[in-house]
């Protein structure tokens, strides 16, 4: 007779713990750098590779934080995710595009870094990707 209240209490405790654990996961909001997404593109193709391109402003050249931010961004198997980082006091695009040229040429010189996760989930991170 006393087993039912104990089981209900244990089930309630587990539910509360699951909810707490779900909402306390780390994410981009926990990173230093005051990241702000200013542009985003995602193709509408849900049957083939999904392409995502982001432009994000950041407070400083915190390379490890930028890479961690890129790791938090959505990625689909066989898809491609690119994140272009711009310093918050520099010009940044408000629109990004699919294809080879993802940002307008006038913004390329201001790109602080490029994070890319390709179709095979290989990650590359390039500081100042448009400088030679």
C-alpha positions, 0 to 999 in steps of 0.5 A: 500500500505504501509503495504507490506514493513512493513510486509516484514521488520517484517518478515526479523527482525524475521528471523534474530532474529531466526538465532541469537537465534539458534546460541547463545544457550549455549553448552559445549564450554561455560563451564569452564574446557577445555573439549576435547573429546578423544574417542567416541562410538555409536552403529549402531542400530537405531531401538533399544536402542542407546548406546553412550560412551565418554571419555573426558579430563578436566582441573580440577575436576570441578564436576558441570561443568562435570555434565553440560557437560554430560547434553549437550551430546546427549541422545536418549529416551530408550538409554544410554549415558556415559561420562568418565572424565579424567584429561588432565595430566593423561592417557586417553583412545583413544578408548571406548567400548560397554558393561559392561567394557567401558574403558580398565582396565589400564585407570580405575584408572585414571577416575576422574568421570562418568556421566550416563543417563540411558534408563529412563533418570535418571542421575547419576554422580560418582566422581572417579567411580573405586575407592573403 
